[in-house]
Amino acid sequence: MPTELTIEAAMIELNRLKTTERMDIDRERLTAAIDVLKDAARFRIERKPINPTYGNIKCDCPNCFSSVYYATDLFCRKCGQALDWSSL
């Protein structure tokens, strides 16, 4: 298993692999880089908070279920999930 990659390192790795000859591609590193970027992208897609209480002011994060607040939180403070408050 390759070492943990940051988002920036995963992007650099993918750029390097894209310019490498097909026979030289390290499939394990490519898979790891893709997985890191997919996870990062998943948190940037806004999701609606769940379990509204107090007139929709307090809800739960749809990813980690910690408390999020309508007036202050665009992202979950615990996991970083982007939040969509448009229909609450």
BAZA-770760 format. One line per 2 residues: number of its first residue (from 1); for each residue x, y, z of N, C-alpha, C, CB. Coordinates in nm, 3 decimals, always signed. Glycine has a CB too. Layout:
<atoms>
NUM) X:Y:Z:X:Y:Z:X:Y:Z:X:Y:Z ~ ...
</atoms>
This chain:
<atoms>
1) +0.084:-0.118:+0.000:+0.000:+0.000:+0.000:+0.089:+0.124:+0.000:-0.096:+0.000:+0.122 ~ +0.065:+0.218:-0.093:+0.148:+0.338:-0.098:+0.121:+0.427:+0.023:+0.123:+0.414:-0.227
3) +0.215:+0.518:+0.049:+0.197:+0.613:+0.159:+0.077:+0.702:+0.130:+0.324:+0.698:+0.181 ~ +0.023:+0.763:+0.236:-0.092:+0.852:+0.222:-0.056:+0.968:+0.128:-0.137:+0.906:+0.360
5) -0.148:+1.004:+0.041:-0.128:+1.115:-0.050:-0.216:+1.232:-0.010:-0.156:+1.074:-0.196 ~ -0.164:+1.353:-0.016:-0.248:+1.471:-0.001:-0.317:+1.495:-0.134:-0.163:+1.596:+0.045
7) -0.412:+1.586:-0.136:-0.480:+1.619:-0.261:-0.378:+1.672:-0.362:-0.592:+1.724:-0.238 ~ -0.291:+1.761:-0.316:-0.191:+1.820:-0.405:-0.096:+1.713:-0.459:-0.111:+1.930:-0.333
9) -0.053:+1.621:-0.372:+0.037:+1.515:-0.416:-0.033:+1.422:-0.515:+0.089:+1.434:-0.296 ~ -0.161:+1.396:-0.493:-0.237:+1.311:-0.586:-0.247:+1.377:-0.723:-0.378:+1.283:-0.530
11) -0.269:+1.509:-0.726:-0.276:+1.579:-0.854:-0.142:+1.575:-0.926:-0.320:+1.724:-0.833 ~ -0.034:+1.594:-0.853:+0.100:+1.588:-0.913:+0.125:+1.448:-0.967:+0.208:+1.626:-0.810
13) +0.089:+1.348:-0.889:+0.108:+1.209:-0.932:+0.029:+1.178:-1.060:+0.066:+1.113:-0.821 ~ -0.095:+1.223:-1.067:-0.175:+1.199:-1.187:-0.116:+1.270:-1.308:-0.320:+1.244:-1.165
15) -0.069:+1.392:-1.289:-0.005:+1.465:-1.400:+0.121:+1.392:-1.446:+0.030:+1.609:-1.358 ~ +0.199:+1.339:-1.352:+0.320:+1.265:-1.387:+0.284:+1.137:-1.463:+0.401:+1.230:-1.260
17) +0.183:+1.067:-1.412:+0.143:+0.941:-1.476:+0.086:+0.963:-1.615:+0.042:+0.868:-1.389 ~ +0.019:+1.075:-1.635:-0.042:+1.102:-1.765:+0.063:+1.123:-1.873:-0.133:+1.224:-1.756
19) +0.183:+1.164:-1.836:+0.289:+1.187:-1.934:+0.385:+1.068:-1.945:+0.366:+1.311:-1.898 ~ +0.360:+0.964:-1.867:+0.446:+0.847:-1.867:+0.399:+0.746:-1.971:+0.449:+0.781:-1.727
21) +0.492:+0.671:-2.025:+0.456:+0.564:-2.117:+0.364:+0.465:-2.048:+0.581:+0.492:-2.171 ~ +0.270:+0.409:-2.119:+0.172:+0.317:-2.059:+0.236:+0.202:-1.984:+0.082:+0.262:-2.167
23) +0.343:+0.147:-2.031:+0.406:+0.032:-1.967:+0.469:+0.069:-1.832:+0.511:-0.028:-2.060 ~ +0.499:+0.197:-1.811:+0.565:+0.240:-1.689:+0.468:+0.280:-1.578:+0.655:+0.355:-1.719
25) +0.338:+0.278:-1.604:+0.241:+0.325:-1.505:+0.234:+0.228:-1.387:+0.101:+0.340:-1.570 ~ +0.248:+0.283:-1.269:+0.233:+0.208:-1.145:+0.085:+0.210:-1.109:+0.323:+0.268:-1.028
27) +0.015:+0.102:-1.135:-0.130:+0.096:-1.115:-0.171:+0.123:-0.970:-0.182:-0.041:-1.157 ~ -0.091:+0.080:-0.876:-0.124:+0.101:-0.735:-0.119:+0.250:-0.700:-0.026:+0.021:-0.644
29) -0.018:+0.320:-0.747:-0.009:+0.464:-0.721:-0.118:+0.540:-0.794:+0.129:+0.518:-0.763 ~ -0.149:+0.498:-0.916:-0.257:+0.561:-0.992:-0.389:+0.544:-0.918:-0.266:+0.501:-1.134
31) -0.418:+0.424:-0.872:-0.542:+0.398:-0.800:-0.549:+0.481:-0.672:-0.555:+0.247:-0.767 ~ -0.438:+0.489:-0.599:-0.435:+0.568:-0.476:-0.462:+0.715:-0.504:-0.300:+0.552:-0.404
33) -0.401:+0.769:-0.609:-0.420:+0.910:-0.644:-0.564:+0.937:-0.683:-0.326:+0.950:-0.759 ~ -0.623:+0.850:-0.760:-0.763:+0.865:-0.800:-0.855:+0.860:-0.678:-0.803:+0.756:-0.901
35) -0.829:+0.768:-0.585:-0.911:+0.755:-0.465:-0.906:+0.882:-0.379:-0.866:+0.635:-0.383 ~ -0.787:+0.941:-0.364:-0.772:+1.063:-0.286:-0.854:+1.176:-0.348:-0.623:+1.104:-0.275
37) -0.845:+1.190:-0.479:-0.918:+1.298:-0.546:-1.069:+1.275:-0.543:-0.871:+1.311:-0.691 ~ -1.113:+1.149:-0.554:-1.256:+1.120:-0.545:-1.310:+1.154:-0.407:-1.283:+0.973:-0.577
39) -1.235:+1.120:-0.303:-1.278:+1.152:-0.167:-1.285:+1.303:-0.147:-1.183:+1.089:-0.065 ~ -1.186:+1.375:-0.197:-1.184:+1.520:-0.184:-1.303:+1.583:-0.257:-1.052:+1.578:-0.237
41) -1.331:+1.534:-0.376:-1.443:+1.588:-0.455:-1.576:+1.560:-0.387:-1.442:+1.529:-0.597 ~ -1.588:+1.445:-0.325:-1.714:+1.407:-0.260:-1.751:+1.508:-0.151:-1.703:+1.266:-0.201
43) -1.654:+1.559:-0.078:-1.683:+1.655:+0.028:-1.716:+1.792:-0.026:-1.565:+1.664:+0.122 ~ -1.680:+1.823:-0.148:-1.707:+1.954:-0.207:-1.844:+1.960:-0.274:-1.599:+1.988:-0.309
45) -1.907:+1.845:-0.294:-2.043:+1.843:-0.348:-2.138:+1.871:-0.232:-2.076:+1.706:-0.417 ~ -2.215:+1.980:-0.243:-2.303:+2.018:-0.134:-2.412:+1.914:-0.112:-2.366:+2.154:-0.163
47) -2.432:+1.880:+0.015:-2.537:+1.787:+0.055:-2.627:+1.857:+0.156:-2.478:+1.654:+0.114 ~ -2.755:+1.823:+0.154:-2.850:+1.884:+0.245:-2.833:+1.830:+0.387:-2.993:+1.860:+0.197
49) -2.831:+1.919:+0.487:-2.827:+1.874:+0.625:-2.952:+1.793:+0.657:-2.814:+1.995:+0.721 ~ -2.943:+1.708:+0.759:-3.054:+1.619:+0.794:-3.101:+1.645:+0.937:-3.014:+1.471:+0.777
51) -3.216:+1.591:+0.970:-3.275:+1.599:+1.104:-3.287:+1.741:+1.156:-3.194:+1.516:+1.201 ~ -3.357:+1.829:+1.083:-3.367:+1.968:+1.129:-3.441:+1.981:+1.263:-3.438:+2.053:+1.024
53) -3.392:+2.071:+1.349:-3.458:+2.103:+1.475:-3.450:+2.253:+1.496:-3.393:+2.025:+1.594 ~ -3.522:+2.304:+1.591:-3.524:+2.447:+1.623:-3.552:+2.532:+1.500:-3.391:+2.488:+1.685
55) -3.659:+2.497:+1.428:-3.695:+2.575:+1.309:-3.591:+2.571:+1.200:-3.721:+2.717:+1.347 ~ -3.526:+2.457:+1.182:-3.423:+2.434:+1.080:-3.292:+2.506:+1.109:-3.475:+2.477:+0.945
57) -3.277:+2.563:+1.227:-3.153:+2.632:+1.260:-3.042:+2.532:+1.289:-3.173:+2.725:+1.381 ~ -3.072:+2.425:+1.360:-2.974:+2.322:+1.393:-3.011:+2.193:+1.319:-2.967:+2.297:+1.549
59) -2.914:+2.136:+1.251:-2.935:+2.011:+1.178:-2.814:+1.921:+1.202:-2.956:+2.036:+1.025 ~ -2.813:+1.807:+1.136:-2.698:+1.717:+1.143:-2.630:+1.710:+1.008:-2.740:+1.577:+1.190
61) -2.499:+1.693:+1.009:-2.422:+1.674:+0.886:-2.466:+1.541:+0.823:-2.267:+1.675:+0.915 ~ -2.489:+1.540:+0.692:-2.530:+1.416:+0.626:-2.417:+1.314:+0.614:-2.585:+1.447:+0.489
63) -2.294:+1.357:+0.643:-2.180:+1.267:+0.631:-2.139:+1.206:+0.765:-2.063:+1.342:+0.571 ~ -2.121:+1.292:+0.867:-2.070:+1.243:+0.997:-2.171:+1.258:+1.110:-1.943:+1.316:+1.033
65) -2.284:+1.321:+1.082:-2.394:+1.337:+1.177:-2.364:+1.430:+1.294:-2.433:+1.203:+1.229 ~ -2.260:+1.511:+1.286:-2.237:+1.610:+1.392:-2.329:+1.730:+1.368:-2.086:+1.654:+1.396
67) -2.347:+1.813:+1.471:-2.438:+1.927:+1.461:-2.381:+2.035:+1.370:-2.466:+1.985:+1.600 ~ -2.467:+2.091:+1.286:-2.433:+2.205:+1.200:-2.543:+2.309:+1.217:-2.418:+2.161:+1.049
69) -2.508:+2.436:+1.193:-2.600:+2.545:+1.221:-2.620:+2.631:+1.097:-2.549:+2.630:+1.337 ~ -2.746:+2.661:+1.067:-2.786:+2.731:+0.945:-2.712:+2.864:+0.925:-2.933:+2.756:+0.948
71) -2.706:+2.948:+1.025:-2.653:+3.083:+1.007:-2.501:+3.089:+0.994:-2.695:+3.167:+1.123 ~ -2.430:+2.984:+1.038:-2.284:+2.996:+1.043:-2.207:+2.891:+0.963:-2.241:+2.988:+1.183
73) -2.265:+2.777:+0.935:-2.187:+2.667:+0.878:-2.217:+2.642:+0.729:-2.215:+2.540:+0.956 ~ -2.120:+2.673:+0.646:-2.128:+2.636:+0.504:-2.067:+2.498:+0.484:-2.057:+2.740:+0.415
75) -1.981:+2.459:+0.578:-1.916:+2.328:+0.578:-1.928:+2.270:+0.718:-1.766:+2.339:+0.533 ~ -1.933:+2.139:+0.729:-1.933:+2.074:+0.859:-1.800:+2.103:+0.928:-1.957:+1.920:+0.844
77) -1.806:+2.139:+1.053:-1.684:+2.171:+1.128:-1.603:+2.047:+1.162:-1.719:+2.245:+1.257 ~ -1.666:+1.931:+1.161:-1.595:+1.808:+1.197:-1.531:+1.740:+1.076:-1.690:+1.711:+1.266
79) -1.608:+1.722:+0.967:-1.555:+1.644:+0.854:-1.531:+1.726:+0.727:-1.650:+1.533:+0.821 ~ -1.581:+1.851:+0.721:-1.558:+1.935:+0.604:-1.660:+1.922:+0.492:-1.426:+1.906:+0.549
81) -1.766:+1.844:+0.513:-1.868:+1.826:+0.411:-1.933:+1.960:+0.377:-1.975:+1.723:+0.458 ~ -1.942:+1.993:+0.246:-2.010:+2.115:+0.203:-2.161:+2.096:+0.226:-1.979:+2.147:+0.050
83) -2.227:+2.202:+0.272:-2.368:+2.192:+0.307:-2.454:+2.279:+0.217:-2.389:+2.232:+0.453 ~ -2.571:+2.227:+0.179:-2.668:+2.297:+0.095:-2.790:+2.331:+0.180:-2.709:+2.210:-0.030
85) -2.805:+2.457:+0.215:-2.916:+2.502:+0.300:-3.032:+2.555:+0.217:-2.867:+2.609:+0.397 ~ -3.028:+2.545:+0.085:-3.124:+2.613:-0.001:-3.271:+2.575:+0.023:-3.089:+2.585:-0.142
87) -3.300:+2.454:+0.059:-3.441:+2.416:+0.071:-3.488:+2.400:+0.215:-3.465:+2.287:-0.003 ~ -3.407:+2.439:+0.310:-3.449:+2.427:+0.450:-3.504:+2.558:+0.502:-3.333:+2.382:+0.537
</atoms>
